[in-house]
Amino acid sequence: MRSKLKIFGVPMSQAVRTVLWVMLYKKLPFELIITAPGSPKENGTRHPSYLEKYPNGTIPGLEDPETGYLLSESIAIMCYLCNKHKWNDLYPEDPELRGKVDHYLHYHHRSIKEASTGYFAPILRPDLGLSEDLINMSQRMFNNALKALETQWLKKNKFIAGDHVTIADFSAYVEIAQLNTQFTNLFDYSDFENLSRWLEDMSKLPYHDDVHMVLTKMGDISETVPEMEIIMKANLETFSHLNEIASNLS
């Protein structure tokens, strides 16, 4: 029996959730190993043993126990898994169709990804010391990206790169939906008709509720910042839940 891939991270991480959702969606077994971002402790991303494997010190990190293969960055991990396992439905083999997916993925980090810096991190990660100017810039970039999705990508297509879901959609959804009223309640998307329709479609995909359980348990943070105990409990309960599901995949 082949050893399960190891994924290092925490469920609260948007990037980690994206990779885990894709793996669950394709029923690829994994073992999630709790790894605290920014921590120098043994189970943290700044510990020498973690940095030796993943020099950028971020999560998620992927490790194949059988080959020793290591990879970080969520988009790189998803592309690797799609290539390795021929998941051509999520990452098309046709160069023109794949180009549309890559178009969004290259755009993602300085656009939709800014949801985390502009809205999520200022509340839950005050230790990062984000400046007001940086937060405002991130919010502007995120809002501009939403308008692009609304008036271009999702106006012309059911999903971001066409009529079928791809890893572009997984990457975008996890960032956008974390702010939705059903989770942290930091952003109201009701004025975005096409985006709202797409959010609803994505929320119906298998394992959506399982992967986003951590946000459901943490709840609305628009008025009150949850205590660290609540955040840790949400992380740990979701961690156990996801590992249990992954252990039963075949």
ABEGO torsion letter per residue (X at the ends): XBBBBBBBEBAABAAAAAAAAAAAAAGBBBBBBBBBBGBABAABAABAAAAAABAAGBOBBBBBAAAGBBBBEAAAAAAAAAAAAGBAAABBABAAAAAAAAAAAAAAAABAAAAAAAAAAAAABAAAGBBAAAAAAAAAAAAAAAAAAAABAAAABABAAEABBBAAAAAAAAAAAAABAABAGABBAAABAAAAAAAAAAAABBGAAAAAAAAAAAEBAAABBBBAAAAAAAAAAAAAAAAAAAAABX
